[in-house]
Amino acid sequence: MDGSEHREPLTPAVLGITGPLGERATLVHFSSAFCRPCAATRRVLAQVAAMVPGTAHIEIDAESHLETVRALRITATPTVLVLDAAGSVVRRAAGLPRKADVIAALGAAVAGGTTGPTDA
């Protein structure tokens, strides 16, 4: 999972969603209707979110949220943002993520011991 240039905490309003972020962490998944790896990404993120209490998995249709996509520089689907409890982007990845990488990124978000997005 690579780094992100977005340094401001994300909120439901910024993401264009109505529901809350997770109490401990949030997995934000940008997808599109014709994205074949998005279905597999959805399954991986749902499995990992279920492993850690207080973690939300939010899927956002990129085509319906173009302003958000542009603001966050989302250039491909699937793209996953891992947010900590404050809504700060801890990790970012484009493409189908490996479950182990998502678990590691979620661990960093929950631990709160990161210095921000990093390249991996």
C-alpha positions in Angstrom: 0.0 0.0 0.0 1.5 3.2 -1.1 1.5 6.8 0.2 -1.1 9.5 -0.2 -0.7 13.2 -0.6 -4.0 14.0 1.2 -3.1 15.2 4.7 -6.4 16.6 5.9 -8.6 14.3 7.9 -11.5 12.9 5.9 -15.1 13.3 7.1 -18.3 11.7 5.8 -19.2 15.1 4.3 -15.8 15.3 2.4 -16.4 11.7 1.2 -19.9 12.5 0.1 -21.5 9.8 2.4 -24.2 10.0 5.0 -23.0 7.3 7.4 -20.4 7.7 10.1 -16.7 6.6 9.8 -15.6 3.7 12.0 -14.9 4.3 15.7 -11.3 2.9 15.4 -10.6 2.8 11.6 -12.3 3.0 8.2 -11.6 1.2 5.0 -12.8 3.4 2.1 -13.1 1.5 -1.2 -13.6 3.5 -4.4 -15.2 1.3 -7.0 -16.9 1.4 -10.4 -19.6 -0.6 -12.1 -17.3 -2.3 -14.7 -14.4 -2.9 -12.3 -13.7 -6.6 -12.2 -11.3 -6.5 -9.2 -13.7 -4.4 -7.2 -15.8 -7.4 -6.2 -12.8 -9.2 -4.9 -11.7 -6.0 -3.1 -15.1 -5.7 -1.5 -14.9 -9.3 -0.1 -11.3 -8.8 1.2 -12.2 -5.5 2.9 -15.4 -6.9 4.4 -13.5 -9.8 5.8 -10.8 -7.6 7.4 -13.3 -5.1 8.7 -15.2 -7.9 10.4 -12.0 -9.0 12.2 -11.5 -5.7 14.0 -14.3 -4.2 16.1 -14.9 -0.5 15.4 -13.8 -0.8 11.8 -16.1 0.4 9.0 -15.9 -0.6 5.4 -17.4 2.0 3.1 -17.7 1.5 -0.6 -18.0 4.7 -2.8 -19.0 4.6 -6.5 -16.3 6.7 -8.1 -18.5 7.7 -11.0 -21.2 9.1 -8.7 -18.6 11.0 -6.6 -16.4 12.7 -9.2 -15.7 15.7 -7.1 -14.4 13.5 -4.3 -12.5 11.4 -6.7 -10.7 14.4 -8.2 -10.0 16.0 -4.8 -8.4 12.8 -3.5 -6.6 12.1 -6.8 -8.2 8.7 -7.3 -7.1 7.6 -10.7 -8.1 3.9 -10.8 -10.6 1.5 -9.3 -10.4 -0.2 -7.0 -8.5 2.3 -4.8 -8.5 1.8 -1.0 -7.9 4.4 1.7 -7.2 3.2 5.2 -8.3 5.9 7.7 -7.5 6.1 11.4 -10.1 7.0 14.0 -9.6 10.7 13.3 -10.2 10.2 9.5 -6.5 10.7 8.6 -5.3 8.6 5.6 -2.8 6.1 7.0 -2.4 4.0 3.8 -3.6 4.1 0.2 -3.5 1.4 -2.5 -4.8 1.1 -6.0 -5.6 -2.3 -7.5 -6.7 -5.5 -5.8 -5.1 -5.4 -2.3 -3.7 -8.5 -0.6 -5.5 -9.4 2.6 -2.2 -9.4 4.6 -1.5 -5.8 3.4 -4.9 -4.6 4.4 -4.5 -6.3 7.9 -1.1 -4.6 8.3 -2.5 -1.2 7.2 -5.5 -1.6 9.5 -3.2 -2.5 12.4 -1.2 0.7 11.8 -4.4 2.8 11.7 -5.8 1.3 14.9 -2.4 1.6 16.7 -2.3 5.2 15.8 1.5 5.0 15.8 2.1 6.0 12.2 3.5 9.3 11.0 1.1 9.3 8.0 0.9 7.7 4.6 4.0 5.8 3.6 5.2 3.8 0.7 5.3 0.1 1.2 
